[in-house]
Amino acid sequence: MTRIVYEIVEHDGGWAYKLGDVYSETFASRSQAYEAAKAAAAEQQLAGRTEGIIYQDEEGEWHEEVVDGRDRPETDVSAGG
């Protein structure tokens, strides 16, 4: 099972959560960013529909596959430093 961790960080004059290199919107307080990250993490665990997807990889090649909507990642939120 895939595990993703949202990290709370200072960002753009406030606080945000990030996953990899992607930041959320900026929040006025660390606690607001933390609550938003908890909500995003909870949504990641909701099952969806099984559907076909098409995506381009880093080398520019296109791929088609069927993704099981029940295959959801394990999620967590790190309060950071």
trRosetta pair geometry for C-beta under 8 A, 3 or more apart (Angstrom, degrees):
i j d omega theta_ij theta_ji phi_ij phi_ji
1 73 6.8 138 169 -138 85 47
1 74 5.4 77 130 -20 123 105
2 73 4.1 -58 91 -113 97 99
2 74 7.0 -177 93 23 46 73
3 73 6.3 157 -100 -177 19 98
3 74 4.5 -24 -106 70 77 104
3 75 7.5 173 -158 -81 58 28
3 76 7.2 8 -176 5 98 107
4 19 6.1 17 180 -146 116 120
4 41 7.8 -165 93 -122 98 84
4 44 6.7 -102 59 174 132 164
4 73 5.0 44 2 138 103 150
4 74 7.5 159 23 80 61 53
4 75 5.5 -17 69 -110 87 74
4 76 7.7 177 94 30 47 67
5 19 7.7 162 82 -120 40 80
5 75 7.4 153 -90 -162 38 54
5 76 4.8 -20 -113 72 82 94
5 77 7.1 156 -164 -99 68 18
5 78 5.3 41 168 -19 117 109
6 17 4.6 17 172 174 111 124
6 18 7.1 149 -158 66 67 28
6 19 5.5 -46 -103 -71 69 92
6 37 4.1 180 122 -161 141 111
6 40 6.2 107 -79 82 156 121
6 41 5.7 -118 3 -63 127 105
6 75 7.2 23 -9 -172 98 101
6 76 7.4 -162 27 96 71 45
6 77 4.8 -22 68 -111 100 73
6 78 7.1 -175 87 23 47 72
7 17 6.5 150 73 -158 36 69
7 18 5.5 -29 62 60 90 82
7 19 7.6 150 15 -82 79 42
7 77 7.9 164 -84 -162 24 56
7 78 4.8 -16 -110 65 70 110
7 80 5.4 94 -179 -74 86 100
8 15 6.4 2 -174 -176 93 111
8 16 7.7 169 -149 89 53 34
8 17 5.5 -38 -92 -98 57 77
8 30 6.1 78 166 -160 133 86
8 33 5.2 122 -137 114 99 119
8 34 5.4 -14 -85 -79 144 77
8 37 6.2 -111 -72 -13 87 156
8 77 7.0 49 -34 176 99 97
8 78 6.8 -147 13 95 78 59
8 79 5.4 -19 36 -152 129 37
8 80 4.4 -127 73 2 74 118
9 15 7.2 160 85 -153 34 66
9 16 6.0 -24 66 66 81 79
9 17 7.4 119 18 -120 77 28
9 18 5.7 -14 20 7 126 117
9 23 7.7 -90 64 -117 119 103
9 80 5.5 171 -77 -111 58 160
10 14 7.5 -178 -154 105 63 23
10 15 6.1 -52 -107 -99 46 62
10 16 7.9 59 171 21 12 79
11 14 6.6 -29 72 72 65 65
11 15 6.6 74 30 -154 83 19
11 16 3.8 -35 45 15 141 119
11 18 7.4 132 -62 -47 148 116
11 23 5.4 168 -160 -150 160 141
11 26 5.7 -143 98 -104 94 94
12 16 7.0 53 28 -30 102 129
12 23 7.8 127 -8 142 118 155
12 26 4.6 -104 78 -77 116 142
13 26 6.7 47 66 -179 77 153
14 26 4.1 109 57 172 122 104
14 27 5.6 -171 147 75 126 36
14 28 5.6 -71 -138 -103 126 25
14 29 7.7 -50 -166 -30 96 21
14 33 7.7 158 139 -54 94 122
15 26 6.9 121 59 -161 33 68
15 27 4.9 -42 73 67 87 92
15 28 7.5 -12 27 87 95 16
15 29 6.2 -22 22 128 135 19
15 30 4.7 179 -103 -91 162 49
15 32 6.9 132 72 63 121 87
15 33 3.9 -116 126 -20 108 143
16 23 4.7 31 136 -171 151 101
16 24 4.7 179 -167 58 92 83
16 25 6.8 -168 -119 91 103 28
16 26 5.3 -59 -65 -102 103 54
16 27 6.5 147 -86 11 48 84
16 33 5.6 -148 -115 -130 9 128
17 23 7.6 149 83 -154 35 58
17 24 4.8 36 52 0 75 130
17 33 5.3 159 -39 175 81 93
17 34 7.5 127 -71 -91 115 31
17 36 6.3 -162 3 91 124 98
17 37 3.6 148 -92 -82 161 113
17 40 6.9 -173 85 35 146 143
17 77 7.2 -52 -132 -138 135 102
18 21 7.4 -36 180 -169 121 11
18 22 6.1 163 -156 84 79 45
18 23 4.7 -36 -94 -98 102 59
18 24 6.8 -133 -75 -4 50 76
19 22 5.5 -16 64 62 77 99
23 26 7.9 14 152 -67 122 72
24 27 7.7 8 104 -24 119 100
24 33 7.1 153 67 -143 134 88
24 36 6.3 146 162 124 162 132
24 37 7.3 -131 -21 -77 152 78
24 40 7.4 -127 -91 -44 132 156
25 36 7.9 -97 56 176 93 164
27 30 7.9 141 92 -83 115 14
27 32 3.9 -163 176 100 134 114
27 33 4.3 -169 42 -62 135 78
27 36 6.3 -172 -60 1 143 140
28 32 6.0 54 50 24 73 151
29 32 4.6 100 60 3 84 101
29 33 7.1 -149 97 -2 48 85
30 33 5.7 -57 -153 38 34 111
30 34 6.2 37 150 -23 67 107
30 79 7.9 57 169 -163 117 87
31 34 5.4 -50 -144 35 34 116
31 35 6.4 35 156 -19 66 103
32 35 5.9 -53 -147 36 31 109
32 36 6.4 30 153 -17 64 107
33 36 5.7 -56 -148 39 31 111
33 37 6.2 33 153 -21 65 107
34 37 5.7 -55 -148 36 30 112
34 38 6.5 33 152 -21 63 103
34 77 6.5 111 -154 155 72 141
34 79 6.5 7 -108 -113 123 80
35 38 5.6 -50 -149 33 33 114
35 39 6.6 34 151 -18 63 103
36 39 5.7 -53 -152 35 34 112
36 40 6.4 34 150 -18 66 105
37 40 5.6 -52 -145 38 34 111
37 41 6.2 37 154 -21 66 106
37 77 4.5 118 124 -124 119 124
38 41 5.7 -53 -146 36 30 113
38 42 6.4 32 154 -20 63 105
38 77 5.5 -63 -75 -23 66 154
39 42 5.8 -54 -149 34 31 112
39 43 6.5 31 153 -19 64 105
40 43 5.8 -55 -150 35 32 112
40 44 6.7 40 151 -27 63 101
41 44 5.7 -48 -155 25 33 117
41 45 7.3 27 151 -17 61 104
41 75 3.8 171 -161 142 91 133
41 76 6.7 137 -144 -37 145 4
41 77 5.6 -111 -31 -49 150 96
42 45 6.1 -62 -162 32 36 109
42 46 7.5 48 144 -35 64 95
42 75 7.5 -137 -56 77 28 143
43 46 5.7 -39 -160 6 45 116
44 72 6.5 138 145 -170 67 102
44 73 5.8 -38 155 57 119 100
44 75 4.9 113 72 -61 132 144
45 72 5.0 105 -141 148 44 142
45 73 7.4 -99 -86 70 66 57
45 74 7.9 39 -97 -120 106 31
45 75 5.9 -116 -49 13 101 119
46 72 7.1 155 55 -109 23 149
47 69 5.5 83 177 136 77 88
47 70 4.8 1 -133 -108 118 59
47 72 6.2 -102 -85 -38 58 126
48 51 7.7 -51 128 0 112 111
48 69 3.7 -120 85 -153 65 108
49 69 4.5 156 81 -60 10 158
50 66 6.5 28 173 173 97 99
50 67 6.8 -168 -148 92 60 49
50 68 5.2 -18 -108 -126 102 44
50 69 4.7 -111 -55 -2 49 94
50 70 7.5 -23 -63 -2 95 82
51 66 7.2 -164 108 -148 23 67
51 67 6.1 -11 63 55 67 90
51 69 6.8 66 -3 -59 82 106
52 64 6.5 5 -177 -174 105 95
52 65 7.2 177 -148 97 65 27
52 66 5.3 -41 -93 -95 66 69
52 67 7.7 139 -115 12 17 76
53 64 7.3 174 88 -147 43 52
53 65 6.2 -16 57 64 85 72
53 66 7.7 138 13 -112 73 22
53 67 5.4 19 -1 -7 121 121
54 62 6.3 3 -176 -174 97 104
54 63 7.1 169 -150 84 53 45
54 64 5.1 -18 -98 -97 79 77
55 62 7.3 167 89 -148 29 61
55 63 5.8 -19 63 58 75 92
56 60 6.3 -15 -176 -148 111 34
56 61 6.9 156 -153 77 65 31
56 62 5.4 -36 -95 -93 73 66
56 63 7.7 158 -96 14 25 77
57 60 7.2 -47 72 20 67 17
57 61 5.2 -5 39 58 108 85
57 62 8.0 -165 4 -83 77 18
57 63 6.4 56 -33 -11 103 119
67 71 7.1 -118 -179 50 76 121
68 71 4.3 82 81 -11 103 110
